[in-house]
Amino acid sequence: MEKILVLTLFVPLVGAIINGVFGSPFKKYAHWVAVPAIGISWLGALYLLKFVLAGNTLLVNLWQWIPVKDFNVNFGLYLDPLSTVMIATVTTVSFFIHIYSIGYMHGDPGYRRYFSYLNLFVFSMLLLVLANNYVLLFVGWEAVGLCSYLLIGFWYEKKSASDAGKKAFIVNRIGDAGFILGIFTMFFTVGAVDYRTVFEAAPHLSAAVVGAITFFLFMGAMGKSAQFPLYVWLPDAMEGPTPVSALIHAATMVTAGVYMVARSSALYSAHGSVANLVAGIGAFTAILAASIALVNDDIKRVLAYSTISQLGYMFIGVGIGAYATGIFHLYTHAFFKALLFLTAGSVMHALHGELNMQKMGGLFKKMPHTGITFIIGALALSGIPPFAGFFSKDAILKEALLRGHVTIWWIGTITAFMTAFYMFRLIFMVFFGNPRDKELYEHAHESPAVMTIPLWILAIGAIVVGWVGIGEDASPFFKFLAPSLHYAEHGALIEPTVWQEWLPLAFGILGIILAWSMYMKNLPSPEGMARTFRTFYKLLKGKWYVDEIYDIFIVKPIHFLAVLLFKLVDRILIDGTVNGVAWLNRAVGSILNKIQTGAVKTYMVWIVFAATLILWLQLLK
Amino acid sequence: MNAHILLPEIILSITAALVLIIEFLTPRRLQFIGTVTILGILLALFYDLSMFRNAGIGFYGMVKVGPFDRMFDLIFFIGAILLILLSFDYFVEISGEFYFFLITSLIGMMLLAKSSDLFMLFLSLETLSFSLLGLIGILKRKEFVAEATLKYFVLAAFSSAFFLFGIILTYVIFQTTNISEISNKLFAAGLTGIKPGIIVTLVLLTVGLAFKIAAIPFHMWTPDVYEGAPAPVVAFLSAGPKAAGFAIILKTLLSGYQAHPEIWKGIVTYLAVFTMFWGNLAALKTRNLKRMLAYSTIAHAGYVLVAIVSVNQEAYAAIVFYMLSYTFMVFGAFAIISMIGDSHSNLEDYAGLSRTSPLLAFMMAIFMISMTGIPTTSGFISKFYVFMSAAKTNHIWLVIFGFINGAISAYYYLRVVVYMYMMDAREEHAVPYFPFLRSVMWIAVIFIFYLGLFPQKVFEIIVSTL
């Protein structure tokens, strides 16, 4: 079994190396390496799932990695229900996205590079979820980040793409700095970084220590999982190829933060206030991102904001202590959001890369497969039964209510309304009504089977995967996960009333109806609404001007400071004295002057000055 | 006299003479002379390893050899061999003196690590400095080379003067220049009455040493020399001589003044903090890769100084490990810089490298990632050991500063990756195939991952030499 685990993890890496290093003569056949590699990994994951379903767990220490006398980090893998759910989800979605990519990336000059990165990504993601300690988790964490930047900037000839890559990189550094601090706080206080020791020590740690660790770790999650205030990179990340957006920026990598919080449930449930912060940030992000999606006209950006919003839901789930619901939503979301992105990619493919919804319309007739699968995905996302999203979103909101977070429940419910509205606004604008751009419409065509078959498979997934979680704690999914998670003590549960149970669904249906009447019947007309709520509309259109605010309050000052520092230190202090001394040289006409480098003398003056200063400081003590 | 303990150095001296004779007989046959040099070094290495565990004092108390010093020899040898490999592809027409200077600088470094007397230290230091001048200035007709050489010469002489004054003052205070005798006297008599004198001495010695390891504010030569000197020589400068610098600091501060760490710890702490911050902040703004690595090498010296502040065995081992891993990183990076070309070392020249030469871009990315200190690379492990030793001795603030600096440095290291992978090349030109430069690149990558994934073995060996 250990061999299968190692195989599952490393085969994608082998695929990446084969394509990356040796693949240049077989450029066009890169998928013959990449797809089987993921296929093997997928089968391995399913086999492992069967093994874990039988009640087993597996801890494999491949080797001692960083040995110090009383402290040890192993290169170790840990297979338990939580990591099994993750690897099964990741490999399944990856496999179909790989197949889809064969059609989507066909003929791209970077075909081989693309598959090499994609394989590398899957390896990194598996490493992230299989690690048995925080340092190894961090390795995967950084590696998925690296693949993500590379794939966002995949078409680096496009300036917007390379800018987006850089933005993702810089924003994530902020979060990662926090993550490292978290690991080090853990190391200093617990003296270990492997899950088992840390979780066993968690109840004995002081509140301040646990608070610091969990807060810092959550900073990392905010960056990676695009939560407020670090969410700004994800919408721009849509510059990458669409299958990448589906795999990395919707289904898998961005959920790493949720996984990490759930994995650290022993820590998060030991300290209430940080957990509340997690839930609060999640709720705020959910509604903020959903509100921006209401008016956006870029088909991929709408889905990106929707991803941010859904990640917010997941953080509500893990923040309020209902870890299993967060993971459940992560798992269903991976299927229907990957599906939505791939269908959006199919639309783009048909329209030669067009993303603006204002130019689309009536496409359903031209591309029925894409249309139907998209609607399935949208119904799942909007939380309509019996589609997957209904069960998971409902579970989170219900848990919020049970644990007395009424405000969060209201925010989540209103967000559910917004979600249904913007998804069906998108559907009505893209697939129904009259074509807005005749020429684009004329050339539109259904995608090849290599793309539509994965769509259908994922669509079936978007319908059925939620069923394993019906009935929540009593359901097979929740029972399976339970041993991996640690639950916080909580007060008496407040049973929701009937209307509270059904309100989110009602709101979802209302959202669909409103979108239908606005965009199909023009009642009330979208333009009229925009005029009536002009200020609000402008705010939403401007995405609450968060990017601009960051630019003014963070980017500009830092840039200014860096330039100032550079000028001050390099120009004025060093060059200035250089020039000054050079002038002095000319005046005195010394021998050294013939060497023509005034700088040397300045440097010497500096040395004397510094030596004197140090001496003075030392003697003063 | 116990001459055999310096057998490796003696072999190298003979090789140096041989190299000069060969150069005189058949001038400018680079690969031949280089091979002779490598053979000499390998022979010296063989004797060094065969005597690895033998400790001894020789040459009338001037040198004291132990396994720990021989560990440093290993780093110097690796640096020298990698430099020779780089030189085969890099230099087209230089005189064989290059290898002579290389060997003499190697001897200088080895003796530095083994001197047990301040005068011996000074002599080896000067041997090293003068040989390095020969290496830096080897391409005398090239732009900036004269400037770089001259700057190094004048400033090295200047800082040596400080060091010499420090030695003289030491003699005045202790009536001896032997490090272990100083140590004994300090243990026996304590500081009463001589404290101000010792502080002055230490400051003077520190200035001389800080110059060698390019600690702030004695670093000014570094960016200019790095930009002007040939890339392989720069790599050598940041590996060998820097390790030698740390070896002397360990000798003078840790053994000589071991009894009273409080009198020098303050100075080194200041140096460490300023060196880390200044190096990293200055690197942020540079757009020339060689200059950027110059500031980065300053910053790395700052990290190692952190280990010196925490006076314990683990710190010793951490320093050796750090310099070993840094040697591979810096040689790898400069091997690629040599391939792209010295005069094309601006960030813009690396734009789009992932498309023109994907392998080189990928390797460069690994070197940058390792320098940033991301896990699975040796850069992470070495930083980890350093900060671990600081943390264990309760220098929490130094660790925190180290982290802030790690975050800052990530920006400029990974900017190189961003340029290679996300920018469009201004003009695409194919990089020629250089077998020796590539071999250095591969060696570097292999060791970076070996030390990054399986550090245990090497670390155990280092610890066993303490």
Chai-1 contact restraints between the chains, C-beta under 6 A:
chainA,res_idxA,chainB,res_idxB,connection_type,confidence,min_distance_angstrom,max_distance_angstrom,comment,restraint_id
A,Q64,B,Q456,contact,1.0,0.0,6.0,A-B,restraint_1
A,P67,B,Q456,contact,1.0,0.0,6.0,A-B,restraint_2
A,V135,B,P375,contact,1.0,0.0,6.0,A-B,restraint_3
A,V139,B,P375,contact,1.0,0.0,6.0,A-B,restraint_4
A,V139,B,T376,contact,1.0,0.0,6.0,A-B,restraint_5
A,E142,B,I374,contact,1.0,0.0,6.0,A-B,restraint_6
A,L150,B,Y421,contact,1.0,0.0,6.0,A-B,restraint_7
A,G153,B,M422,contact,1.0,0.0,6.0,A-B,restraint_8
A,Y156,B,M422,contact,1.0,0.0,6.0,A-B,restraint_9
A,E157,B,D424,contact,1.0,0.0,6.0,A-B,restraint_10
A,S162,B,M422,contact,1.0,0.0,6.0,A-B,restraint_11
A,S162,B,M423,contact,1.0,0.0,6.0,A-B,restraint_12
A,G165,B,M422,contact,1.0,0.0,6.0,A-B,restraint_13
A,K166,B,V418,contact,1.0,0.0,6.0,A-B,restraint_14
A,R173,B,A410,contact,1.0,0.0,6.0,A-B,restraint_15
A,A177,B,A407,contact,1.0,0.0,6.0,A-B,restraint_16
A,F566,B,K285,contact,1.0,0.0,6.0,A-B,restraint_17
A,T597,B,E147,contact,1.0,0.0,6.0,A-B,restraint_18
A,V600,B,K151,contact,1.0,0.0,6.0,A-B,restraint_19
A,V600,B,V154,contact,1.0,0.0,6.0,A-B,restraint_20
A,Y603,B,L155,contact,1.0,0.0,6.0,A-B,restraint_21
A,Y603,B,M220,contact,1.0,0.0,6.0,A-B,restraint_22
A,M604,B,F158,contact,1.0,0.0,6.0,A-B,restraint_23
A,W606,B,P217,contact,1.0,0.0,6.0,A-B,restraint_24
A,I607,B,F218,contact,1.0,0.0,6.0,A-B,restraint_25
A,A610,B,P217,contact,1.0,0.0,6.0,A-B,restraint_26
A,A611,B,V207,contact,1.0,0.0,6.0,A-B,restraint_27
A,I614,B,V203,contact,1.0,0.0,6.0,A-B,restraint_28
A,I614,B,I267,contact,1.0,0.0,6.0,A-B,restraint_29
A,L615,B,V203,contact,1.0,0.0,6.0,A-B,restraint_30
A,Q618,B,I199,contact,1.0,0.0,6.0,A-B,restraint_31
A,L619,B,I199,contact,1.0,0.0,6.0,A-B,restraint_32
